Amino acid sequence: MIIVFTAVLLVIGTVFAVNAIQTDAYNHTVHRAVYSGPSLFTDNSKKEGFSVSAISRGSTWTKVFDLNNEGLTEHNYQAHTYDLSIMNNTNDQVRSYSFKLVFGKQIFLLSGWNGAFEIHQKTDSGEIVSTVPDLRDYNPEDYPFQTVSYDGDILISMNQGDYFVYIPSTSENAVEMPIKAYEGTVPGFILYTEIDTDIGDSVLEIEYTFRRLLISTPLF
Protein backbone atom coordinates (compact mmCIF):
# COMPACT_ATOMS: atom_id res chain seq x y z
CA MET A 1 0.00 0.00 0.00
CA ILE A 2 2.84 2.37 0.83
CA ILE A 3 4.38 1.73 -2.60
CA VAL A 4 1.07 2.43 -4.35
CA PHE A 5 0.49 5.54 -2.28
CA THR A 6 4.00 6.80 -3.06
CA ALA A 7 3.54 6.07 -6.76
CA VAL A 8 0.27 8.00 -6.80
CA LEU A 9 1.93 10.96 -5.08
CA LEU A 10 4.74 10.90 -7.64
CA VAL A 11 2.28 10.89 -10.51
CA ILE A 12 0.28 13.74 -9.00
CA GLY A 13 3.46 15.71 -8.32
CA THR A 14 4.73 15.15 -11.85
CA VAL A 15 1.43 16.21 -13.41
CA PHE A 16 1.32 19.29 -11.19
CA ALA A 17 4.90 20.24 -12.10
CA VAL A 18 4.29 19.76 -15.82
CA ASN A 19 1.11 21.78 -15.58
CA ALA A 20 2.89 24.59 -13.74
CA ILE A 21 5.69 24.71 -16.33
CA GLN A 22 3.23 24.76 -19.24
CA THR A 23 1.14 27.48 -17.61
CA ASP A 24 4.20 29.63 -16.91
CA ALA A 25 5.37 29.23 -20.52
CA TYR A 26 1.91 30.18 -21.78
CA ASN A 27 1.86 33.29 -19.58
CA HIS A 28 5.20 34.42 -21.00
CA THR A 29 4.23 33.84 -24.64
CA VAL A 30 3.84 37.04 -26.65
CA HIS A 31 0.93 36.70 -29.07
CA ARG A 32 0.84 38.80 -32.23
CA ALA A 33 -1.92 39.64 -34.69
CA VAL A 34 -2.27 41.92 -37.71
CA TYR A 35 -5.53 43.59 -38.73
CA SER A 36 -6.31 45.57 -41.88
CA GLY A 37 -9.25 46.29 -44.17
CA PRO A 38 -12.48 44.55 -43.17
CA SER A 39 -10.73 42.57 -40.42
CA LEU A 40 -9.99 45.87 -38.65
CA PHE A 41 -12.84 48.15 -39.65
CA THR A 42 -15.66 45.70 -38.91
CA ASP A 43 -17.19 45.11 -35.49
CA ASN A 44 -15.37 42.08 -34.03
CA SER A 45 -16.75 42.41 -30.49
CA LYS A 46 -18.73 39.16 -30.66
CA LYS A 47 -15.95 37.01 -32.10
CA GLU A 48 -14.30 34.31 -30.05
CA GLY A 49 -10.80 34.74 -28.64
CA PHE A 50 -8.93 38.02 -28.67
CA SER A 51 -10.12 40.58 -31.22
CA VAL A 52 -9.65 44.20 -32.23
CA SER A 53 -11.90 46.43 -34.33
CA ALA A 54 -11.80 50.13 -35.22
CA ILE A 55 -15.23 51.67 -35.36
CA SER A 56 -15.69 55.21 -36.66
CA ARG A 57 -18.38 57.30 -35.02
CA GLY A 58 -21.05 58.55 -37.37
CA SER A 59 -20.79 62.27 -36.65
CA THR A 60 -17.93 64.21 -38.26
CA TRP A 61 -17.05 67.84 -38.84
CA THR A 62 -15.01 69.55 -41.54
CA LYS A 63 -12.39 72.30 -41.77
CA VAL A 64 -10.32 74.20 -44.30
CA PHE A 65 -6.73 72.98 -44.37
CA ASP A 66 -4.73 75.42 -46.52
CA LEU A 67 -1.56 73.35 -46.47
CA ASN A 68 0.20 75.28 -49.25
CA ASN A 69 -1.08 78.78 -48.39
CA GLU A 70 -3.20 78.95 -51.54
CA GLY A 71 -5.99 80.97 -49.96
CA LEU A 72 -8.44 78.05 -49.87
CA THR A 73 -11.88 78.78 -48.41
CA GLU A 74 -13.85 75.56 -49.01
CA HIS A 75 -13.71 72.83 -46.39
CA ASN A 76 -11.45 70.04 -47.63
CA TYR A 77 -10.69 67.89 -44.56
CA GLN A 78 -13.03 66.01 -42.26
CA ALA A 79 -12.62 64.68 -38.74
CA HIS A 80 -12.96 61.03 -37.76
CA THR A 81 -13.36 59.74 -34.23
CA TYR A 82 -12.27 56.10 -33.96
CA ASP A 83 -13.05 53.82 -31.03
CA LEU A 84 -10.71 50.82 -30.82
CA SER A 85 -12.73 47.95 -29.40
CA ILE A 86 -10.30 45.48 -27.83
CA MET A 87 -12.17 42.38 -26.67
CA ASN A 88 -10.97 39.48 -24.54
CA ASN A 89 -13.45 36.68 -25.22
CA THR A 90 -11.40 34.04 -23.38
CA ASN A 91 -11.27 32.46 -19.93
CA ASP A 92 -7.88 34.08 -19.30
CA GLN A 93 -6.90 37.57 -18.30
CA VAL A 94 -5.06 39.74 -20.84
CA ARG A 95 -2.07 40.79 -18.78
CA SER A 96 -0.58 43.33 -21.19
CA TYR A 97 -0.95 44.62 -24.74
CA SER A 98 0.16 47.40 -27.06
CA PHE A 99 -0.59 48.10 -30.70
CA LYS A 100 1.02 49.86 -33.65
CA LEU A 101 -1.14 51.66 -36.21
CA VAL A 102 0.56 52.37 -39.56
CA PHE A 103 -1.17 54.93 -41.79
CA GLY A 104 -1.62 54.31 -45.51
CA LYS A 105 -2.07 57.99 -46.39
CA GLN A 106 -1.46 61.44 -44.97
CA ILE A 107 -3.55 62.20 -41.90
CA PHE A 108 -3.50 64.81 -39.16
CA LEU A 109 -3.69 63.52 -35.60
CA LEU A 110 -5.65 65.71 -33.21
CA SER A 111 -6.25 63.83 -29.98
CA GLY A 112 -6.40 60.43 -28.29
CA TRP A 113 -7.24 58.68 -25.04
CA ASN A 114 -6.65 56.97 -22.49
CA GLY A 115 -3.04 55.84 -22.72
CA ALA A 116 0.19 57.22 -24.16
CA PHE A 117 1.04 57.59 -27.86
CA GLU A 118 4.56 56.84 -29.03
CA ILE A 119 4.59 58.73 -32.33
CA HIS A 120 6.94 57.92 -35.22
CA GLN A 121 7.11 60.71 -37.78
CA LYS A 122 9.45 60.52 -40.78
CA THR A 123 11.03 63.78 -41.99
CA ASP A 124 13.66 64.75 -44.55
CA SER A 125 16.25 64.78 -41.78
CA GLY A 126 15.28 61.42 -40.28
CA GLU A 127 12.67 59.87 -38.02
CA ILE A 128 11.26 61.73 -35.06
CA VAL A 129 10.17 59.50 -32.19
CA SER A 130 8.67 60.74 -28.96
CA THR A 131 5.99 59.62 -26.50
CA VAL A 132 3.07 61.85 -25.58
CA PRO A 133 1.56 60.71 -22.24
CA ASP A 134 -1.82 62.33 -22.97
CA LEU A 135 -2.67 63.69 -26.43
CA ARG A 136 -5.54 65.67 -24.97
CA ASP A 137 -2.95 67.88 -23.26
CA TYR A 138 -0.53 68.01 -26.19
CA ASN A 139 1.77 71.05 -26.15
CA PRO A 140 3.76 71.41 -29.39
CA GLU A 141 6.51 73.31 -27.58
CA ASP A 142 7.38 70.14 -25.66
CA TYR A 143 7.88 67.91 -28.72
CA PRO A 144 9.82 68.06 -32.01
CA PHE A 145 6.97 66.93 -34.29
CA GLN A 146 5.93 68.72 -37.46
CA THR A 147 2.47 70.16 -36.87
CA VAL A 148 -0.20 72.33 -38.47
CA SER A 149 -2.57 74.70 -36.73
CA TYR A 150 -6.10 75.58 -37.83
CA ASP A 151 -8.94 77.26 -35.92
CA GLY A 152 -7.09 76.88 -32.64
CA ASP A 153 -6.41 73.15 -33.09
CA ILE A 154 -2.82 71.91 -33.25
CA LEU A 155 -2.49 68.68 -35.25
CA ILE A 156 0.45 66.34 -35.75
CA SER A 157 1.15 65.72 -39.43
CA MET A 158 1.47 62.00 -40.26
CA ASN A 159 2.43 60.85 -43.77
CA GLN A 160 2.07 57.46 -45.44
CA GLY A 161 4.12 54.95 -43.45
CA ASP A 162 4.16 57.03 -40.27
CA TYR A 163 2.66 55.35 -37.23
CA PHE A 164 2.00 55.48 -33.53
CA VAL A 165 2.36 52.82 -30.87
CA TYR A 166 -0.42 52.88 -28.30
CA ILE A 167 0.68 52.17 -24.73
CA PRO A 168 -2.37 51.49 -22.52
CA SER A 169 -2.86 53.30 -19.26
CA THR A 170 -2.28 51.44 -15.99
CA SER A 171 -4.58 53.83 -14.15
CA GLU A 172 -7.49 52.17 -12.36
CA ASN A 173 -9.82 54.86 -13.72
CA ALA A 174 -8.91 54.03 -17.33
CA VAL A 175 -9.71 50.31 -16.89
CA GLU A 176 -7.39 49.45 -19.77
CA MET A 177 -5.04 46.87 -18.32
CA PRO A 178 -5.30 44.11 -17.39
CA ILE A 179 -8.42 43.04 -19.33
CA LYS A 180 -10.51 40.54 -17.44
CA ALA A 181 -12.00 37.43 -19.02
CA TYR A 182 -14.92 38.23 -21.37
CA GLU A 183 -14.42 41.96 -20.98
CA GLY A 184 -12.91 44.67 -23.15
CA THR A 185 -11.56 48.19 -23.31
CA VAL A 186 -12.00 51.05 -25.78
CA PRO A 187 -9.12 53.46 -26.37
CA GLY A 188 -9.58 55.93 -29.19
CA PHE A 189 -8.31 58.86 -31.19
CA ILE A 190 -9.42 61.74 -33.43
CA LEU A 191 -7.79 62.58 -36.76
CA TYR A 192 -8.46 64.39 -40.01
CA THR A 193 -8.35 63.05 -43.57
CA GLU A 194 -9.31 64.57 -46.88
CA ILE A 195 -13.08 64.74 -47.34
CA ASP A 196 -14.64 61.47 -48.55
CA THR A 197 -11.63 59.42 -47.41
CA ASP A 198 -10.85 57.46 -44.26
CA ILE A 199 -8.04 55.32 -42.84
CA GLY A 200 -9.29 52.06 -44.32
CA ASP A 201 -5.86 51.40 -45.82
CA SER A 202 -4.12 51.48 -42.42
CA VAL A 203 -2.62 48.39 -40.75
CA LEU A 204 -2.78 47.59 -37.04
CA GLU A 205 -0.28 45.23 -35.41
CA ILE A 206 -0.96 44.19 -31.84
CA GLU A 207 1.04 42.26 -29.26
CA TYR A 208 -0.47 40.84 -26.09
CA THR A 209 0.11 38.34 -23.30
CA PHE A 210 -2.31 36.32 -21.19
CA ARG A 211 -2.33 35.49 -17.50
CA ARG A 212 -3.77 32.05 -16.93
CA LEU A 213 -4.30 30.84 -13.37
CA LEU A 214 -3.02 27.35 -12.57
CA ILE A 215 -6.32 26.36 -11.03
CA SER A 216 -8.17 27.11 -14.30
CA THR A 217 -6.12 24.70 -16.43
CA PRO A 218 -7.67 21.36 -17.51
CA LEU A 219 -4.93 19.27 -15.88
CA PHE A 220 -5.46 20.93 -12.53
N, C-alpha and C positions, 0 to 999 in steps of 0.2 A: 504493500500500500504506500509506503514511504517513497519507493521508487516511482510509482505512478504519479503520486502527488508532486514529486519533484519535477518529473517530466512535464506535467501540465503547467507548472509554474514557469518552466523554461520556455515552453511554447508561448504562453501568454506574454512573458517578458520580451521574447523575440518579436512577436507581432506588435506589441506596444512600441518597441524601439524602432522597428521598420516604419510603422505608422507615423511616429514622431519625426523621423528623418524625412519622409516623403512630404509631410505637411510643412516642415520648415523649408524644404526646397521649393515647394509650391509658393509659399509666402514670399520668397525672394526672387521669384521669376518675374521679369519685366515683360508684360504683354504689350504688343504694338498692333495698331490698326490704322488703316488709311481710308479716308472717306472723301468722295468727290461726286459732283453731279447729283443724280437722284439719290444716291446712297447717303449724301450729306444733307441735301435740301428737301428731304421728305421726312415727315414725322415718324421717328423710329421708337417712340416712347413705349409702344406695346410689344416690341420685339423681345425675344428671349435673350438672355446673356447681357453683355455690356454693350450699350449702343449710344451713339451721338447723332444728333440732328440739329441743323441750323434753321430756325423758323423765323421768317421776316414778318414783322408786324404789318398790318394792313395800312395804317396811316403813315403818310410821308409828307414832307414839305420840301420846297424847292428854293434855290438861291441862284444869284448871278455870280459865277466864278470867272472873272476877267483875268485869266492866267497870263495873257500876253499883253495886257494893258491896251486892248484894242477899242475900249470904250463900249463894251457890250452892255446891253440893257435888258435883254430877254433872259429869263431864268433858263439855265442850261445844266444844272446839277440838282440831283434830288437826294434826300436823306433816306437811309435805311436803318431801322433798328432791328438787330438780330438777337434772338434769344437762343443760346446754345443749350439744348436739352440733353443732359448727360444722365443716362439711366443705368442703374445697377439692378437688373432683373435676375439676380443670383442669390444663393443662400449665404454667400460670403460678403464680408465687408470690403469695399474698395479702400485700401489703406492710403494710397497716394495716386495722383495723376497729374499730367500737364499735357498741353497740346500746342501744336505749331500750325498756324494758318498762313498758307502761302497764297498771295494774291496773283490772279491771272491777268489783271489789268491795273491801270492807275486808279487809285482810290485816295480819299482824304479821310483820315481817322480823326473823329471828333472826341469820343468819350468811350468809357467802358467801366464795367463793374464785375465782380466784387474784389477780385484779386489784382495781382500786379501784371504788367505787360512789359515783357522784354522785347524791345522793338529793334529790328534789323533793317536799316535803311541804306541802300547802296547809293553812292555818290561818285562823281568823277574822280575824287581823291581817295576813294576807298569805302569801306563799309563802316557805318556808324552803328554802334550797339550800346544801348543803355536801357536800364529798367526803370519804369515809372510805377511807383507803388500804388498810385490811385489816379487814373486818367481824368477823373472828375475834377481833380485839383491840379491839373497840369499847368505848369508855369514854364513857358518857353525859355526863359532866362536861365533855367536850371539845367537845360539839356542842349545838346549840339544838333538836334534834328533840323532838317529843312522843313519849314512850315509856311502856310499861307493864312491870311487873316481876312475874314469877310463878315461884315455886320456884327462885329464884336466877338465872333467865334475864331479861335485859333486852332487850326487843323494841321495834323502831321501828314505830309505828302508821302505816299507810298506808291512806288512804281511796280510794274510787272516783275515778279520774282522777289519783291520785298516781303517780309513776313513779321509776325510777332509770335512769341511764345507766351502762352497764358500760364501763370503760376497761381494756383488757387489760394484763397485766403485761409489761414488757420484760425481765424477769429470765430468764436462760438456764434456770434450774431450772423455771420455770413452763411453758416451751415453748408460749407463747401467740401470739407474734408475732415474726417473720413466720410464716405457715403455708405450708409447702412444698407443691409439687404433689402431689396425691393423698394428702394427709395432713389431719389435723384437730386440733382442740383441744376441751377440755371444761371450761369454767368452770361454776360452779354456785352454788346458794344454798338456804337452808332458811327456810321461812316457815310460819305457821299460818293456817288458815282454819277456819270453822265446820265441825263434823263433817258428813260426807257432801257436802261441797262441795270445789271445787278452783279453780284459776285459769284454767279453760278459756275464760273470757270476756276474757282479757287480750290485748293486741296488742303485738307486737314489731316494731320498726322498726330495721333495720340499715343501716349505711353501710360500704363497704369499697372499697379500691383494690388493683389488681394491680401486679405488677412483672414485665413481660415482657422477656426478654433479646432483644437484636437478632438474635442468631444463631439464635433459635428461631422467627423469623417465616418465613412461606412465601416471601416475596420474597428473603430472604437466601439 
